[in-house]
Amino acid sequence: MQPASSEPVSAAAAARPPALRIAVVGAGPVGLALALHAARALPHARQTLFDARPATQDVSGDPRTLALSLGSVQLLRRLGAWPEEAAHPILEVHASQAPPSLPAQAAVRLHAREQGVPMLGAVLAYGPLVGALQRAWEQACREDGGMRLASCFGHGVTALREHTGAVEVDAGIVQDFDLGGVAEGGVYAGAARLPRGTDPAGSTGGGRAPREPLRHDYGQPAWVGTASLADAPPGTAFERFTRDGPVALLPLGPAVQGVSARALVWCVPTNADPLRALEPAQRLAVLADRLPREAGRLVALSGLKDFALGLVAERSLVQGRLVRIGNAAQTLHPVAGQGLNLGLRDAFTLVQALREHTGNPHAARRAVEWARAPDRWSMIAATDFLARSFTWRAPAVAAARGLALAALQAAGPLKRLLAHQMMYGRR
């Protein structure tokens, strides 16, 4: 018999999943995508999005270049946060080995039309993407009316502490959550990672101390900027493996009077940097000598800046009630341009796991760890191997890369597999 003091519980209320409290730390592309997707897919979840920058800070002019795979474009379109007008489609990828090479013209070409897709991916600036995601998130918050969704812009998280049954987030105002997701987005220059001391392990929850992440300094800076080329094929991204390191040219829109803009990423050795001491005209000549003739004629370089390259990869995405995704989980060498794509897949898999394991966050966290491991570690390993190979000075290394490219071009099934991996990751 039910006690007289108790309110009757309806069948619908009894079947309703318990409310889940989620803290998303970091309003870069990955954090915003996570928050926005969870807001729509998890109607029982209460979310708070934290970021140190004020909501009024205009990020639309941030020029950092992002390379997104077709799978990432499709995910962002599902969220209604894809800035179509600011994006430049990649219709073809041309990867080649600079001489000396075996064979002499070693290259592999991937075409969107051969894969039966409208594009292999797209290139756009950081600002328009973050702006579109933030507008969609703010609209979701307005529609929610403060019932489930909240923003804490201008409040940097200074501590994450796990205690009995919750994660305590200290961002000036201390709040408790069932799950903390650290999601800092970016490709070539992501946001700073949270200090190790902010992890919940070793706090009042008495969790096991996290293992140190994998770290490696590649001894390479990447020079980034904009290259202008005459007679460049539209929509083609170039990756050139040179004796100094890989050079990437990413399309930035249609040609104007026969000249096209390309985002440039050129990785070189720190101790033998061919660019640092040169004048602009000399830099133009050095880069022109490294590019394949198919890329067009290099006519100008602008905005060149450099930054150091390294690998930082957490050994586990999950520590207690904390889930790391995006740049909080891994920062990679830009040789494959896959950092942001990995982070977006992290975010969508986390939301899917929380949806499939409604009412059981522990099972969801375990599921996301297992689900992301094959894609994540295969991409980390492949990127790390390629990056390290440019520090090997044996003559056979360049020849091996050339033979591998030629074999891929000749082997249709392997080329299709590579294209699928680039577009969607490992599934």
N, C-alpha and C positions, 0 to 999 in steps of 0.2 A: 504494500500500500504506500502511496506517495505521501510524504509528510505534508501537513496542512500549510506549512510556511513556504513550500516550494512552488514556483510558477510552473505550469505545465509546459513541456517542451514539444513543439510541433515536429512532425516527421521531416519536414523540409529543413528545419533548423538543425535537427539531429544529423541529417545527411550532409549539411554544409561543412566544407573543410575548415579547419581552424585557420585563423588569420596568420599570415606569414609576414614578418617584418624584415625588410631588406634594406641594407645600406649600400648604395653604390658610390664608391669613392673615385672621383675623376671624371670630368665632363669633357673628355676628348671624344673622338669618333666612336671608340669602342664603348666607353662608359655611357654615352648618350644612347647608342643603339641598344645596349643592354636594358637601360631604364625604360626606353620607349617600347621595346618588344615585351618586356615583362608587364608593363602597364596594361597592354592589350590582351596578352595571353594568360595572365594570372589575375583574374578579377578578385580573388580573395587576398591578394598581397598588398601590404602597405609599404610604400617605398619612399626613401629620402635620398636625393642626389646631392652629393657634396663636391664642391670645387673651390679652390682658393681664389680664383678670379671672380670679380664682380659680374653679375648677370648683365649689367649695362656695358661692359667692356666690349667694344666692337672687334670681332675676330674676322670679319668678312674679308679684310685685306691681307690676311696671312698668306704669303705666296708659296709656302712649302709645298712641294709636289708630291702627290699621292698616286700610286699605281694600284688600281683595283681590278681583281679578276671578274669574270662574268658572274660567277657565283655571288660575289660580294655585291655587285650591281643589282642582281636580282633580289638579294636580301634587303637592301636599302629601298628598293622600289616597293617591296611588300610593306615597309614601314611608312611609305608615303614621304620619304625624306631623301629622295635622289634629285639633286639639282641638275636636271637634264641640260639646261642651257649653258652650264659651266663645264660640262664634261666633254672630253674629246675621245671618241672611240678608237680602240686599237683593232684594226682589221687584219693585221699581219704582224708576225714576229719573225725577225731575221737575226739568227745567232750565227756568228762566224769566228774562226780562229785567224788571227793576223799571221802573216808570214814570219818566219819559216814554218811551214805546215805540211802535213801529209794527209790527204792530197793537197795540192797547191791552193785550191779554192774550197776549203772545207767549210761548209755551212749547212744549217738546217732551217727550213722555212715552214712556219705554221700559218695557215690561212683560215679565217673565220668561215669562208664559204665551204672549204673542205670539211669542216666540222659540222656544217649545217646549222650554224648559229649566226646571229646578226653581228656579233663582235666577240673578240677574245677577252676583252676587258675595256677599261677606260682610264684616262688620266685626268686629274683635276687638282685644283689647289686646295689646301687644307681649309682655308677660310670659308669658301662657299659650302663645303660639306658640313663642317661643324655648325655653320649658321643655319642650314636647312634642318639638321637634326635638332638643334636647340629650339628652333621655332616650333617644330612638331611636338617636342616635349612640353614646351610652355603652353601650347594649345591643349594638350592632353591634361595638364594641370588645371587649366581654366575650366575645361569641361567637367573635370572631377570635382571642382568646387572645394578642394581642401579635405575631401573625405579620405582618400587613400594616398595621394601623391603630394610630395613636398620637395622644394628645392632649397638648398643651403649654399647658394653662390656667395662668394666672399668669405667662406669659412673653410680654411684649410684644415685637414685632419692632422692632428698632432700625435694622436695615440689611438691604438686599437688594442683593447684588453678583453680577453675572454674570461668570463666568470660563470658561475653555475647557470646553465641554460641560456646564455646570451653572449653577444659581443657588445662591449661598451665602446662607443665611438666618441672620442673627445675632439670636438671641433669648436671649442669655445663654450658650447652647450653640450653636456654629456647626455647621450641617449643610448638606449639598449635596443639591440636588434637580434633576430634569430640567425641572420646570415649576413656576413659582410663580403661584398664583392669589390675588389680593387681592380679597376679597369681603366688604364691610362692609354689612350690611343696615340697613333702616330707611326710613321714609317721611317723617314730618314733622321728625324730629330724629335723623338718623343718626349713627353713630359718626364720629370724626374720621378724615379721610383720612391716609394715610401721607405724611410729608414728601417733597417732590420728591427730596431727596438720597438716599432709600432706593431709588429706581428703579435697575435694573441698568445703564442707559445711562451711559456715562462712567466705568465701573468698569474692572476689569482686563480685561474682555472687549472694551473699546474700541468699544462699540456707539454708534450714532448718537444724539445727544442728542434726547430726546423734545420734540415741539412743545408749547408751552404750551396748556393746555386753554382752551376757550371759557369766559369768565366774564362775568357781568352782575349788577349789583346792581339789583334792581327798585325800590329805594326804598320798600319796603313791609314792615311787620311782619305776621305772622299771629297773631291771637289765638285760642287754643285753650282748650277747657274743655268743660263739660257743660251743655246746655240742657234744661229740663224743659218739656214742652208738653202741654196738655190737648187731647183729641180729635184727636190726630195719627194719620194713617193708618198702620197697622202695616206694617213692612218697607219703607217708602218713604224713599229718600235724596233730599234736595232740594239743588239748586244754584241759587242766586239771584245774578244779575249785577246789582249795584247801582252807584250813582255812586261809592261809595267803593272797591269791589272785590268779588270774589266771596264769597258766604257759602255754606258747605256744612253740612248737617245730616245725620248718618249714624245709622241706627237702632242702638240699644243694648239691645234686648230688648223684651218685651211690656209693655203698659201695666199699671200698678198703680193701682187706684182711678181709672182714667181718665186718668192722667198717664204719659207716656212719656219716657224719657231719650234724648237725642240727643247724639252727639259733635259739637261745634261747631268749625268752622274759618272764621275771618273775616279776610280780607286787606284791609288799609286802607293809605292813603298815609302815609308817615312824617311828612311836613310838614303833614298835615291830618288827624291821627288823631282820629276822632270819639269814642274811648273812653277814652283815657289819663287825662284830667283829670276824668272823671265819677265820681260816686258809684254804688254798685251799682244803686239804683233807676233812676237816669238811664240807665245802660247797658242795663237791661232795656227801657226805653221806646224807646231808639234802635234796638235790634235788632228789637224787635217791629214797628216802623214799616217795617223793610226786608224782612220776610219775606212770602211770598205767603200768602193766606188759607188755601190748601189745606194748609199745614204745621201748622195748629192754632193754639192760643192759647198764647203764651209766658208761663210763670208763674214761672220761676226760672232763674238762671245761677249756676254754681259753678266754682271752680278755674281762673279765667281767667289765662292766662299768655301772653306774647308772645315771638316770636323773629323775627329778620330773615330775609328771603327773598332768594335769589339763585340763579343758574344757574352750575353748574360741570360742564362736559362734556368728557371726554377726547376728543381728535380720533381716537384709535385705541385699541381695546381691547388691542392687542398691542404690546409693546415688548420685543424680544429674546425671552427665555423667560418673561417676565412677562405674565400675562393679567389685566386689570382687569375686574371685574364688580360689579354692585350699586352701592352708594354710592361705591365707589372709582372707578367709571367715570363716573357722572353723579349729580348731585343736582338735582332739578327743583322748580319751583314746584308747590305742592299743588293747583292749580286743577283738575287732572284726576285726582288721586289715583293716579298710575300709577308712582311711583318704585319701590316694592317689586315690583310686577308685572314691570317691565322687568328688574330684577335677577334674579328667579327664572327668567325666560326666558333670560337670559344664562347662568345656571348650567346649566340643562338642555341648552342648545345646546352648551356647552363639553363636557359629558360625552358627548353624542351624537357630536360631532366626534372626540373621543379614541377612542371605540369604533369608529367607522367607519374611522379611520386608525390602526389598531392598529400599533404599532411605528414610527410616523412622526409624532412630536409636532409637527414643523415644519409638515407638511401639515395637521394638526389645528388648529393655531393660525391658519393662513391661512384655513382653512374657516370657523372661528367668526367671524373678522373679517368675511368676506363675508356669512355667513348672518345675522348680527345687524344689519348696517348698515341695511337698509330699515326694519325695525321700530323700531330705536333712533332713527334720525335723524328719521323722520316724527313720532314721539312728542315728541322734543325740540323740533322745529320748531313743532308744534301748540301745545304747552304754553307755549313762549316767546312765540309770537304772542299767545295769549290773555292771558298775564300782562302783556305790554307794552301791550296795548290798553286796560288800565285806567288807564294813565298818560296816555292821549290825551284831551284835554279838548274836542275838537270835538264839537258836539251830534250830528253825524251818526253818530258811533261807536255810541252806544247804539241808535239807530234801525237801524243795519246789523245789530247783533247780534239785535235783535228780529225783523227780517225773515228772517234766517238761521234762527232757531229756528222761526218759522212755516213756512218752506219745508220744513225737515226734517220737521216734524209732518205736513205734507200729502203728502210724497213717501215712500211706503212703501218702495221699494227703497233709498233713501238712508238711511232710518231703520234698516232692517235691517243695512245696511253699518256704520253707526255703532255699533249694538249689538254686532255681531260684533267690531269693532275694540276696543271696551271690554272684551269678555269674553276675547278671545284674543290681542289685538295683531295686528300685520300679518303675515299668512302668505302 
